[in-house]
Amino acid sequence: MNGGASRSEPGSSASPAPRIADRRRKSIIHPPVAEPVSDEDIEEACYRARLFAMVRDLPPDQASVLEARFVEGKTTREIAKEIGRSEVAVKQLQFRGLETLRAQIAGESHD
């Protein structure tokens, strides 16, 4: 090197510690600004929250099948193997769960 302070010496201006501290200080003083959220985004988030609450209220076997199928993206075959039931049984649980959700959602729209 050129005989000057090396990058690893404490207190040198090239040390990464002061730069990191400066960035932290700036992020505290000037936090990032969140983008505005539209009314549609809020409405969608509320709808999803209600839907997830409805799923949690289903019988456990129906709820777990719907979660595995639509949240985790698993096939009926994969779910059947995991829970030790036939594919037909998994399809029936999915059907019953979806029918219950449809009825609940339809009931909400009439209130």
N, C-alpha and C positions, 0 to 999 in steps of 0.2 A: 504494500500500500504506500501512500504518499507520506507517511510519517505523522499525519494528523490523527485525530481521534477516530477510533474504529466504531463501526455501527453498534457493536455490542457493549461499549463502555457506558456505564451509568452516567447520566447527566449530559451525554452528547446530544446535540440537536437532532441527530438522525435516529435516535432511539425511538422504537415504536410505542413505548409506554406513554409519553406525553401526547402523541397523536391520538391514541385510543382514549385517553382521558379527555382530550379536547372534543372528540366526537361525542362522548357520553354527555359532557357538559352542554354541548350545543343541542343534543336531542332532548335534554331535560328542559332547557330554556325555550327551545323552539320545537315542540313536539310535532310530529307529522300531522297534517290536516287530513281528516277522513273525507272521502267523497260524499256528497249529499246522497241521501237514500230517498228513492221515489215512493210515493204512496202505494204504487203497485208492488214494489219490493216488500214493503211492510205488510201489505195484505197477503202476499204469497207466503211470507214467513209465518204469519198468524195461522193461515190455512194449514200449512205443514205441521205446525205445532199441535193444532187440534187433531189432525189426522194421526200423528204419532201417539197422542193421548188415547185416541180411539183404539188404535192397534194394541196399546198396552192393556186396555180393558177387555180385549178378546180372551177367550180361553187360551191358556198357555201354549197348547199344541198348535192352534191356529196362528197365534201371534208369532211363534218361532218359525213356522213355515213361511209366513208372509215376509218376515224380516230376512230370512235366508234367501228367499226368491227375489225380492225386489230391492233390498238394500245391498245384500252381498252378491246378488247376481248368479246364484247357484241354480243348477238345473233341478228338475224334479227327481231325476235319477240320483244326483249327488245328495239331495236332502233325504231321500228315502234310505239311502245307504247309511247316512249319519244317524238318523233317528230309529233305524231298524224297522221300518214299515215299508209297505209296497208303494210303488209309484202311484197306483190308483188311490191309495189312502192319502198320500201327499196331495194329489190333485183335489180330492174331496175336501181336505182341510183348507186348501187354498180357496176353493170355491165357496165354502161356508164362510170363511173369514171375509172374503171380498163382498159377498152378499150382505153380511152384517154391516160392513162399512158403508156400502151403498145405501142401505136402509137408514142408517144413522145420518148420513149426509143429506139424504132426501128429506128426512125429518127436520133437520136444521134449516133447510131452505124454506120450509113451510111455516116456521116459527115467526 
